């Protein structure tokens, strides 16, 4: 099954397992207030008063940071995803090697 978000919504796949440089897996209680995820689908953009669409700043494949607890959880084909508004995303990571 495929999900196609509408408007300024974004579907992300949370990155739940985080490791330190030494390879130690961090438990959920040791993580920051920001969570990392990979963008898997994006909507067509926010509808402006003029009728035009404002393009989204994120694209499929981007690694993003957002606050824990944001968005709606959805389960598709036995995989967990989050449905967020683009405004819930606080940053795009420039590289997969950046540690949140």
Biopython code that builds the backbone (N, CA, C, O; Angstrom):
import numpy as np
from Bio.PDB.StructureBuilder import StructureBuilder

atoms = [
    (1, "UNK", "N", (0.848, -1.178, 0.000)),
    (1, "UNK", "CA", (0.000, 0.000, 0.000)),
    (1, "UNK", "C", (0.891, 1.238, 0.000)),
    (1, "UNK", "O", (1.967, 1.247, 0.598)),
    (2, "UNK", "N", (0.433, 2.255, -0.665)),
    (2, "UNK", "CA", (1.183, 3.512, -0.752)),
    (2, "UNK", "C", (0.355, 4.616, -0.107)),
    (2, "UNK", "O", (-0.872, 4.620, -0.196)),
    (3, "UNK", "N", (1.045, 5.556, 0.547)),
    (3, "UNK", "CA", (0.352, 6.687, 1.156)),
    (3, "UNK", "C", (0.802, 7.956, 0.446)),
    (3, "UNK", "O", (1.994, 8.167, 0.221)),
    (4, "UNK", "N", (-0.161, 8.793, 0.098)),
    (4, "UNK", "CA", (0.122, 10.064, -0.576)),
    (4, "UNK", "C", (-0.436, 11.184, 0.301)),
    (4, "UNK", "O", (-1.648, 11.395, 0.348)),
    (5, "UNK", "N", (0.452, 11.902, 0.997)),
    (5, "UNK", "CA", (-0.024, 12.974, 1.871)),
    (5, "UNK", "C", (-0.582, 14.144, 1.063)),
    (5, "UNK", "O", (-0.182, 14.379, -0.077)),
    (6, "UNK", "N", (-1.507, 14.865, 1.675)),
    (6, "UNK", "CA", (-2.125, 16.019, 1.029)),
    (6, "UNK", "C", (-1.551, 17.316, 1.573)),
    (6, "UNK", "O", (-1.011, 17.352, 2.679)),
    (7, "UNK", "N", (-1.670, 18.366, 0.799)),
    (7, "UNK", "CA", (-1.307, 19.723, 1.210)),
    (7, "UNK", "C", (0.137, 19.790, 1.702)),
    (7, "UNK", "O", (1.053, 19.365, 0.998)),
    (8, "UNK", "N", (0.344, 20.326, 2.915)),
    (8, "UNK", "CA", (1.709, 20.490, 3.436)),
    (8, "UNK", "C", (2.083, 19.377, 4.407)),
    (8, "UNK", "O", (2.916, 19.578, 5.290)),
    (9, "UNK", "N", (1.468, 18.196, 4.249)),
    (9, "UNK", "CA", (1.798, 17.057, 5.100)),
    (9, "UNK", "C", (2.966, 16.277, 4.513)),
    (9, "UNK", "O", (3.192, 16.258, 3.303)),
    (10, "UNK", "N", (3.705, 15.628, 5.427)),
    (10, "UNK", "CA", (4.889, 14.857, 5.075)),
    (10, "UNK", "C", (4.811, 13.522, 5.804)),
    (10, "UNK", "O", (4.447, 13.484, 6.980)),
    (11, "UNK", "N", (5.146, 12.423, 5.124)),
    (11, "UNK", "CA", (5.222, 11.110, 5.760)),
    (11, "UNK", "C", (6.691, 10.817, 6.022)),
    (11, "UNK", "O", (7.524, 10.910, 5.120)),
    (12, "UNK", "N", (7.004, 10.458, 7.281)),
    (12, "UNK", "CA", (8.391, 10.154, 7.638)),
    (12, "UNK", "C", (8.459, 8.786, 8.294)),
    (12, "UNK", "O", (7.501, 8.334, 8.920)),
    (13, "UNK", "N", (9.595, 8.137, 8.143)),
    (13, "UNK", "CA", (9.874, 6.869, 8.820)),
    (13, "UNK", "C", (10.872, 7.173, 9.922)),
    (13, "UNK", "O", (12.029, 7.481, 9.639)),
    (14, "UNK", "N", (10.438, 7.089, 11.187)),
    (14, "UNK", "CA", (11.338, 7.409, 12.294)),
    (14, "UNK", "C", (12.550, 6.483, 12.327)),
    (14, "UNK", "O", (12.452, 5.289, 12.044)),
    (15, "UNK", "N", (13.683, 7.060, 12.678)),
    (15, "UNK", "CA", (14.910, 6.292, 12.884)),
    (15, "UNK", "C", (14.968, 6.029, 14.378)),
    (15, "UNK", "O", (15.294, 6.922, 15.160)),
    (16, "UNK", "N", (14.651, 4.798, 14.776)),
    (16, "UNK", "CA", (14.478, 4.497, 16.189)),
    (16, "UNK", "C", (15.753, 4.046, 16.872)),
    (16, "UNK", "O", (15.909, 4.271, 18.072)),
    (17, "UNK", "N", (16.653, 3.428, 16.168)),
    (17, "UNK", "CA", (17.880, 2.947, 16.801)),
    (17, "UNK", "C", (19.012, 3.906, 16.518)),
    (17, "UNK", "O", (19.377, 4.126, 15.362)),
    (18, "UNK", "N", (19.568, 4.477, 17.567)),
    (18, "UNK", "CA", (20.691, 5.389, 17.420)),
    (18, "UNK", "C", (21.889, 4.816, 18.137)),
    (18, "UNK", "O", (21.766, 4.268, 19.232)),
    (19, "UNK", "N", (23.061, 4.942, 17.513)),
    (19, "UNK", "CA", (24.298, 4.447, 18.095)),
    (19, "UNK", "C", (25.280, 5.599, 18.256)),
    (19, "UNK", "O", (25.270, 6.559, 17.486)),
    (20, "UNK", "N", (26.127, 5.483, 19.273)),
    (20, "UNK", "CA", (27.204, 6.446, 19.448)),
    (20, "UNK", "C", (28.307, 6.100, 18.461)),
    (20, "UNK", "O", (28.225, 5.088, 17.764)),
    (21, "UNK", "N", (29.339, 6.932, 18.398)),
    (21, "UNK", "CA", (30.470, 6.681, 17.511)),
    (21, "UNK", "C", (31.131, 5.349, 17.861)),
    (21, "UNK", "O", (31.642, 4.661, 16.977)),
    (22, "UNK", "N", (31.125, 4.980, 19.149)),
    (22, "UNK", "CA", (31.735, 3.728, 19.603)),
    (22, "UNK", "C", (30.843, 2.516, 19.332)),
    (22, "UNK", "O", (31.257, 1.384, 19.582)),
    (23, "UNK", "N", (29.622, 2.734, 18.823)),
    (23, "UNK", "CA", (28.740, 1.632, 18.494)),
    (23, "UNK", "C", (27.777, 1.245, 19.599)),
    (23, "UNK", "O", (27.119, 0.210, 19.498)),
    (24, "UNK", "N", (27.674, 2.048, 20.654)),
    (24, "UNK", "CA", (26.759, 1.764, 21.756)),
    (24, "UNK", "C", (25.365, 2.234, 21.364)),
    (24, "UNK", "O", (25.190, 3.381, 20.950)),
    (25, "UNK", "N", (24.372, 1.357, 21.490)),
    (25, "UNK", "CA", (22.989, 1.702, 21.162)),
    (25, "UNK", "C", (22.396, 2.496, 22.320)),
    (25, "UNK", "O", (22.450, 2.064, 23.471)),
    (26, "UNK", "N", (21.829, 3.666, 22.007)),
    (26, "UNK", "CA", (21.228, 4.528, 23.026)),
    (26, "UNK", "C", (19.767, 4.138, 23.261)),
    (26, "UNK", "O", (19.012, 3.987, 22.301)),
    (27, "UNK", "N", (19.355, 3.970, 24.531)),
    (27, "UNK", "CA", (17.939, 3.715, 24.800)),
    (27, "UNK", "C", (17.118, 4.983, 24.596)),
    (27, "UNK", "O", (17.672, 6.080, 24.531)),
    (28, "UNK", "N", (15.798, 4.836, 24.494)),
    (28, "UNK", "CA", (14.909, 5.983, 24.277)),
    (28, "UNK", "C", (15.071, 7.051, 25.349)),
    (28, "UNK", "O", (14.959, 8.239, 25.045)),
    (29, "UNK", "N", (15.332, 6.662, 26.594)),
    (29, "UNK", "CA", (15.434, 7.632, 27.690)),
    (29, "UNK", "C", (16.690, 8.484, 27.591)),
    (29, "UNK", "O", (16.759, 9.542, 28.216)),
    (30, "UNK", "N", (17.675, 8.057, 26.832)),
    (30, "UNK", "CA", (18.922, 8.808, 26.712)),
    (30, "UNK", "C", (18.930, 9.728, 25.499)),
    (30, "UNK", "O", (19.885, 10.480, 25.306)),
    (31, "UNK", "N", (17.897, 9.682, 24.688)),
    (31, "UNK", "CA", (17.857, 10.489, 23.478)),
    (31, "UNK", "C", (17.443, 11.918, 23.778)),
    (31, "UNK", "O", (16.815, 12.199, 24.799)),
    (32, "UNK", "N", (17.806, 12.812, 22.873)),
    (32, "UNK", "CA", (17.418, 14.218, 22.977)),
    (32, "UNK", "C", (15.916, 14.362, 22.756)),
    (32, "UNK", "O", (15.220, 13.385, 22.482)),
    (33, "UNK", "N", (15.433, 15.582, 22.877)),
    (33, "UNK", "CA", (14.029, 15.874, 22.626)),
    (33, "UNK", "C", (13.713, 15.882, 21.137)),
    (33, "UNK", "O", (12.543, 15.880, 20.754)),
    (34, "UNK", "N", (14.738, 15.892, 20.296)),
    (34, "UNK", "CA", (14.524, 15.855, 18.850)),
    (34, "UNK", "C", (14.680, 14.430, 18.355)),
    (34, "UNK", "O", (15.537, 13.685, 18.830)),
    (35, "UNK", "N", (13.848, 14.058, 17.398)),
    (35, "UNK", "CA", (13.899, 12.731, 16.815)),
    (35, "UNK", "C", (14.277, 12.857, 15.344)),
    (35, "UNK", "O", (13.925, 13.833, 14.682)),
    (36, "UNK", "N", (15.002, 11.853, 14.841)),
    (36, "UNK", "CA", (15.369, 11.839, 13.430)),
    (36, "UNK", "C", (14.430, 10.929, 12.653)),
    (36, "UNK", "O", (13.900, 9.954, 13.185)),
    (37, "UNK", "N", (14.236, 11.271, 11.378)),
    (37, "UNK", "CA", (13.398, 10.460, 10.503)),
    (37, "UNK", "C", (13.793, 10.703, 9.058)),
    (37, "UNK", "O", (14.412, 11.713, 8.721)),
    (38, "UNK", "N", (13.419, 9.752, 8.212)),
    (38, "UNK", "CA", (13.632, 9.901, 6.773)),
    (38, "UNK", "C", (12.297, 10.204, 6.114)),
    (38, "UNK", "O", (11.299, 9.536, 6.384)),
    (39, "UNK", "N", (12.280, 11.202, 5.257)),
    (39, "UNK", "CA", (11.063, 11.586, 4.536)),
    (39, "UNK", "C", (10.791, 10.535, 3.454)),
    (39, "UNK", "O", (11.652, 10.257, 2.619)),
    (40, "UNK", "N", (9.582, 9.955, 3.480)),
    (40, "UNK", "CA", (9.229, 8.932, 2.494)),
    (40, "UNK", "C", (8.194, 9.406, 1.476)),
    (40, "UNK", "O", (8.068, 8.820, 0.402)),
    (41, "UNK", "N", (7.449, 10.470, 1.810)),
    (41, "UNK", "CA", (6.463, 11.029, 0.870)),
    (41, "UNK", "C", (6.146, 12.458, 1.280)),
    (41, "UNK", "O", (6.178, 12.788, 2.466)),
    (42, "UNK", "N", (5.841, 13.302, 0.311)),
    (42, "UNK", "CA", (5.492, 14.696, 0.599)),
    (42, "UNK", "C", (4.216, 15.068, -0.155)),
    (42, "UNK", "O", (3.913, 14.517, -1.213)),
    (43, "UNK", "N", (3.482, 16.013, 0.419)),
    (43, "UNK", "CA", (2.268, 16.511, -0.217)),
    (43, "UNK", "C", (2.592, 17.495, -1.327)),
    (43, "UNK", "O", (3.757, 17.740, -1.641)),
    (44, "UNK", "N", (1.554, 18.050, -1.908)),
    (44, "UNK", "CA", (1.722, 18.963, -3.044)),
    (44, "UNK", "C", (2.034, 20.390, -2.628)),
    (44, "UNK", "O", (2.339, 21.223, -3.482)),
    (45, "UNK", "N", (1.966, 20.696, -1.330)),
    (45, "UNK", "CA", (2.274, 22.045, -0.857)),
    (45, "UNK", "C", (1.053, 22.743, -0.295)),
    (45, "UNK", "O", (-0.085, 22.371, -0.578)),
    (46, "UNK", "N", (1.314, 23.763, 0.509)),
    (46, "UNK", "CA", (0.240, 24.533, 1.144)),
    (46, "UNK", "C", (-0.463, 25.395, 0.102)),
    (46, "UNK", "O", (0.179, 26.028, -0.736)),
    (47, "UNK", "N", (-1.781, 25.408, 0.168)),
    (47, "UNK", "CA", (-2.577, 26.207, -0.764)),
    (47, "UNK", "C", (-2.595, 27.653, -0.282)),
    (47, "UNK", "O", (-2.991, 27.931, 0.850)),
    (48, "UNK", "N", (-2.167, 28.569, -1.141)),
    (48, "UNK", "CA", (-2.133, 29.991, -0.818)),
    (48, "UNK", "C", (-3.468, 30.638, -1.160)),
    (48, "UNK", "O", (-4.281, 30.060, -1.882)),
    (49, "UNK", "N", (-3.689, 31.839, -0.638)),
    (49, "UNK", "CA", (-4.935, 32.561, -0.905)),
    (49, "UNK", "C", (-5.135, 32.844, -2.392)),
    (49, "UNK", "O", (-6.269, 32.979, -2.851)),
    (50, "UNK", "N", (-4.045, 32.935, -3.142)),
    (50, "UNK", "CA", (-4.116, 33.197, -4.577)),
    (50, "UNK", "C", (-4.524, 31.964, -5.378)),
    (50, "UNK", "O", (-4.813, 32.056, -6.571)),
    (51, "UNK", "N", (-4.545, 30.793, -4.702)),
    (51, "UNK", "CA", (-4.861, 29.550, -5.393)),
    (51, "UNK", "C", (-3.626, 28.783, -5.819)),
    (51, "UNK", "O", (-3.727, 27.635, -6.252)),
    (52, "UNK", "N", (-2.467, 29.401, -5.700)),
    (52, "UNK", "CA", (-1.214, 28.727, -6.039)),
    (52, "UNK", "C", (-0.771, 27.848, -4.874)),
    (52, "UNK", "O", (-1.294, 27.970, -3.766)),
    (53, "UNK", "N", (0.173, 26.981, -5.118)),
    (53, "UNK", "CA", (0.712, 26.096, -4.092)),
    (53, "UNK", "C", (2.109, 26.561, -3.697)),
    (53, "UNK", "O", (2.934, 26.860, -4.561)),
    (54, "UNK", "N", (2.378, 26.622, -2.383)),
    (54, "UNK", "CA", (3.719, 26.927, -1.874)),
    (54, "UNK", "C", (4.477, 25.607, -1.797)),
    (54, "UNK", "O", (4.083, 24.705, -1.059)),
    (55, "UNK", "N", (5.552, 25.494, -2.549)),
    (55, "UNK", "CA", (6.329, 24.251, -2.596)),
    (55, "UNK", "C", (6.910, 23.930, -1.221)),
    (55, "UNK", "O", (7.264, 24.831, -0.461)),
    (56, "UNK", "N", (7.003, 22.639, -0.912)),
    (56, "UNK", "CA", (7.597, 22.210, 0.348)),
    (56, "UNK", "C", (9.115, 22.320, 0.283)),
    (56, "UNK", "O", (9.710, 22.188, -0.786)),
    (57, "UNK", "N", (9.736, 22.562, 1.439)),
    (57, "UNK", "CA", (11.194, 22.665, 1.502)),
    (57, "UNK", "C", (11.865, 21.308, 1.635)),
    (57, "UNK", "O", (13.054, 21.177, 1.342)),
    (58, "UNK", "N", (11.121, 20.292, 2.073)),
    (58, "UNK", "CA", (11.702, 18.957, 2.223)),
    (58, "UNK", "C", (11.309, 18.106, 1.032)),
    (58, "UNK", "O", (10.304, 18.360, 0.368)),
    (59, "UNK", "N", (12.125, 17.086, 0.773)),
    (59, "UNK", "CA", (11.845, 16.183, -0.339)),
    (59, "UNK", "C", (12.064, 14.745, 0.118)),
    (59, "UNK", "O", (12.683, 14.505, 1.154)),
    (60, "UNK", "N", (11.566, 13.809, -0.642)),
    (60, "UNK", "CA", (11.722, 12.398, -0.327)),
    (60, "UNK", "C", (13.214, 12.063, -0.220)),
    (60, "UNK", "O", (14.010, 12.443, -1.078)),
    (61, "UNK", "N", (13.574, 11.351, 0.840)),
    (61, "UNK", "CA", (14.966, 10.963, 1.066)),
    (61, "UNK", "C", (15.697, 11.854, 2.054)),
    (61, "UNK", "O", (16.754, 11.467, 2.553)),
    (62, "UNK", "N", (15.165, 13.047, 2.356)),
    (62, "UNK", "CA", (15.802, 13.935, 3.333)),
    (62, "UNK", "C", (15.752, 13.320, 4.724)),
    (62, "UNK", "O", (14.770, 12.674, 5.089)),
    (63, "UNK", "N", (16.818, 13.523, 5.501)),
    (63, "UNK", "CA", (16.825, 13.182, 6.917)),
    (63, "UNK", "C", (16.468, 14.443, 7.671)),
    (63, "UNK", "O", (17.107, 15.479, 7.488)),
    (64, "UNK", "N", (15.442, 14.367, 8.527)),
    (64, "UNK", "CA", (14.927, 15.554, 9.202)),
    (64, "UNK", "C", (14.902, 15.360, 10.711)),
    (64, "UNK", "O", (14.949, 14.237, 11.214)),
    (65, "UNK", "N", (14.828, 16.484, 11.422)),
    (65, "UNK", "CA", (14.671, 16.490, 12.873)),
    (65, "UNK", "C", (13.318, 17.104, 13.209)),
    (65, "UNK", "O", (12.901, 18.092, 12.604)),
    (66, "UNK", "N", (12.640, 16.505, 14.182)),
    (66, "UNK", "CA", (11.377, 17.052, 14.667)),
    (66, "UNK", "C", (11.260, 16.718, 16.144)),
    (66, "UNK", "O", (11.945, 15.819, 16.632)),
    (67, "UNK", "N", (10.403, 17.426, 16.857)),
    (67, "UNK", "CA", (10.221, 17.200, 18.284)),
    (67, "UNK", "C", (9.476, 15.892, 18.525)),
    (67, "UNK", "O", (8.523, 15.565, 17.818)),
    (68, "UNK", "N", (9.932, 15.142, 19.546)),
    (68, "UNK", "CA", (9.240, 13.914, 19.932)),
    (68, "UNK", "C", (7.786, 14.222, 20.248)),
    (68, "UNK", "O", (7.482, 15.271, 20.815)),
    (69, "UNK", "N", (6.903, 13.333, 19.893)),
    (69, "UNK", "CA", (5.482, 13.502, 20.190)),
    (69, "UNK", "C", (4.704, 14.233, 19.117)),
    (69, "UNK", "O", (3.483, 14.351, 19.227)),
    (70, "UNK", "N", (5.360, 14.725, 18.091)),
    (70, "UNK", "CA", (4.657, 15.443, 17.019)),
    (70, "UNK", "C", (4.104, 14.440, 16.008)),
    (70, "UNK", "O", (4.648, 13.347, 15.849)),
    (71, "UNK", "N", (3.042, 14.808, 15.342)),
    (71, "UNK", "CA", (2.502, 14.021, 14.247)),
    (71, "UNK", "C", (1.578, 12.902, 14.678)),
    (71, "UNK", "O", (1.380, 12.652, 15.866)),
    (72, "UNK", "N", (1.021, 12.238, 13.686)),
    (72, "UNK", "CA", (0.115, 11.111, 13.874)),
    (72, "UNK", "C", (0.805, 9.833, 13.423)),
    (72, "UNK", "O", (1.373, 9.769, 12.332)),
    (73, "UNK", "N", (0.749, 8.815, 14.278)),
    (73, "UNK", "CA", (1.336, 7.528, 13.916)),
    (73, "UNK", "C", (0.401, 6.791, 12.970)),
    (73, "UNK", "O", (-0.815, 6.770, 13.163)),
    (74, "UNK", "N", (0.998, 6.179, 11.932)),
    (74, "UNK", "CA", (0.251, 5.333, 11.008)),
    (74, "UNK", "C", (1.053, 4.063, 10.769)),
    (74, "UNK", "O", (2.283, 4.081, 10.772)),
    (75, "UNK", "N", (0.344, 2.965, 10.563)),
    (75, "UNK", "CA", (1.007, 1.677, 10.296)),
    (75, "UNK", "C", (0.574, 1.215, 8.913)),
    (75, "UNK", "O", (-0.615, 1.045, 8.642)),
    (76, "UNK", "N", (1.560, 1.015, 8.044)),
    (76, "UNK", "CA", (1.295, 0.602, 6.670)),
    (76, "UNK", "C", (2.188, -0.592, 6.358)),
    (76, "UNK", "O", (3.409, -0.517, 6.498)),
    (77, "UNK", "N", (1.576, -1.687, 5.938)),
    (77, "UNK", "CA", (2.315, -2.899, 5.583)),
    (77, "UNK", "C", (3.322, -3.287, 6.666)),
    (77, "UNK", "O", (4.487, -3.549, 6.367)),
    (78, "UNK", "N", (2.876, -3.323, 7.916)),
    (78, "UNK", "CA", (3.689, -3.729, 9.069)),
    (78, "UNK", "C", (4.883, -2.821, 9.335)),
    (78, "UNK", "O", (5.849, -3.251, 9.965)),
    (79, "UNK", "N", (4.838, -1.596, 8.877)),
    (79, "UNK", "CA", (5.893, -0.607, 9.153)),
    (79, "UNK", "C", (5.245, 0.630, 9.766)),
    (79, "UNK", "O", (4.141, 1.018, 9.385)),
    (80, "UNK", "N", (5.948, 1.247, 10.723)),
    (80, "UNK", "CA", (5.436, 2.436, 11.399)),
    (80, "UNK", "C", (5.944, 3.701, 10.739)),
    (80, "UNK", "O", (7.128, 3.816, 10.423)),
    (81, "UNK", "N", (5.038, 4.655, 10.532)),
    (81, "UNK", "CA", (5.362, 5.949, 9.945)),
    (81, "UNK", "C", (4.702, 7.032, 10.783)),
    (81, "UNK", "O", (3.835, 6.752, 11.611)),
    (82, "UNK", "N", (5.124, 8.274, 10.560)),
    (82, "UNK", "CA", (4.486, 9.436, 11.175)),
    (82, "UNK", "C", (4.023, 10.370, 10.075)),
    (82, "UNK", "O", (4.709, 10.556, 9.070)),
    (83, "UNK", "N", (2.864, 10.948, 10.271)),
    (83, "UNK", "CA", (2.329, 11.949, 9.356)),
    (83, "UNK", "C", (2.463, 13.296, 10.056)),
    (83, "UNK", "O", (1.801, 13.551, 11.062)),
    (84, "UNK", "N", (3.327, 14.159, 9.517)),
    (84, "UNK", "CA", (3.629, 15.468, 10.102)),
    (84, "UNK", "C", (3.223, 16.576, 9.142)),
    (84, "UNK", "O", (3.080, 16.350, 7.941)),
    (85, "UNK", "N", (3.038, 17.767, 9.680)),
    (85, "UNK", "CA", (2.977, 18.961, 8.833)),
    (85, "UNK", "C", (4.421, 19.415, 8.631)),
    (85, "UNK", "O", (5.271, 19.182, 9.490)),
    (86, "UNK", "N", (4.695, 20.051, 7.520)),
    (86, "UNK", "CA", (6.063, 20.506, 7.271)),
    (86, "UNK", "C", (6.526, 21.462, 8.371)),
    (86, "UNK", "O", (7.714, 21.501, 8.690)),
    (87, "UNK", "N", (5.617, 22.223, 8.948)),
    (87, "UNK", "CA", (5.991, 23.163, 10.004)),
    (87, "UNK", "C", (6.417, 22.460, 11.289)),
    (87, "UNK", "O", (7.032, 23.090, 12.149)),
    (88, "UNK", "N", (6.105, 21.154, 11.447)),
    (88, "UNK", "CA", (6.554, 20.387, 12.609)),
    (88, "UNK", "C", (8.029, 20.008, 12.501)),
    (88, "UNK", "O", (8.659, 19.667, 13.502)),
    (89, "UNK", "N", (8.574, 20.067, 11.305)),
    (89, "UNK", "CA", (9.984, 19.720, 11.080)),
    (89, "UNK", "C", (10.830, 20.940, 11.398)),
    (89, "UNK", "O", (10.559, 22.039, 10.914)),
    (90, "UNK", "N", (11.877, 20.738, 12.228)),
    (90, "UNK", "CA", (12.688, 21.873, 12.646)),
    (90, "UNK", "C", (13.998, 22.001, 11.864)),
    (90, "UNK", "O", (14.592, 23.079, 11.838)),
    (91, "UNK", "N", (14.460, 20.909, 11.221)),
    (91, "UNK", "CA", (15.722, 20.986, 10.476)),
    (91, "UNK", "C", (15.845, 19.818, 9.509)),
    (91, "UNK", "O", (15.244, 18.761, 9.703)),
    (92, "UNK", "N", (16.635, 20.031, 8.467)),
    (92, "UNK", "CA", (17.007, 18.976, 7.534)),
    (92, "UNK", "C", (18.494, 18.733, 7.749)),
    (92, "UNK", "O", (19.290, 19.672, 7.743)),
    (93, "UNK", "N", (18.867, 17.462, 7.940)),
    (93, "UNK", "CA", (20.272, 17.122, 8.143)),
    (93, "UNK", "C", (20.981, 17.088, 6.800)),
    (93, "UNK", "O", (20.475, 16.531, 5.826)),
    (94, "UNK", "N", (22.160, 17.694, 6.766)),
    (94, "UNK", "CA", (22.901, 17.794, 5.514)),
    (94, "UNK", "C", (23.532, 16.463, 5.114)),
    (94, "UNK", "O", (23.773, 16.224, 3.931)),
    (95, "UNK", "N", (23.801, 15.594, 6.090)),
    (95, "UNK", "CA", (24.465, 14.335, 5.806)),
    (95, "UNK", "C", (23.995, 13.287, 6.780)),
    (95, "UNK", "O", (23.655, 13.604, 7.920)),
    (96, "UNK", "N", (23.969, 12.030, 6.344)),
    (96, "UNK", "CA", (23.540, 10.932, 7.222)),
    (96, "UNK", "C", (24.518, 10.708, 8.364)),
    (96, "UNK", "O", (24.172, 10.044, 9.342)),
    (97, "UNK", "N", (25.723, 11.242, 8.267)),
    (97, "UNK", "CA", (26.720, 11.021, 9.329)),
    (97, "UNK", "C", (26.596, 12.035, 10.465)),
    (97, "UNK", "O", (27.313, 11.933, 11.460)),
    (98, "UNK", "N", (25.699, 13.007, 10.331)),
    (98, "UNK", "CA", (25.509, 14.007, 11.385)),
    (98, "UNK", "C", (24.775, 13.348, 12.544)),
    (98, "UNK", "O", (23.777, 12.661, 12.326)),
    (99, "UNK", "N", (25.246, 13.544, 13.766)),
    (99, "UNK", "CA", (24.614, 12.968, 14.946)),
    (99, "UNK", "C", (23.684, 13.984, 15.552)),
    (99, "UNK", "O", (24.086, 15.121, 15.796)),
    (100, "UNK", "N", (22.440, 13.597, 15.802)),
    (100, "UNK", "CA", (21.448, 14.508, 16.386)),
    (100, "UNK", "C", (21.667, 14.667, 17.857)),
    (100, "UNK", "O", (20.927, 15.397, 18.516)),
]
sb = StructureBuilder()
sb.init_structure("model")
sb.init_model(0)
sb.init_chain("A")
sb.init_seg("    ")
for serial, (resi, resn, name, xyz) in enumerate(atoms, 1):
    if name == "N":
        sb.init_residue(resn, " ", resi, " ")
    sb.init_atom(name, np.array(xyz, "f"), 0.0, 1.0, " ", f" {name:<3s}", serial, name[0])
structure = sb.get_structure()
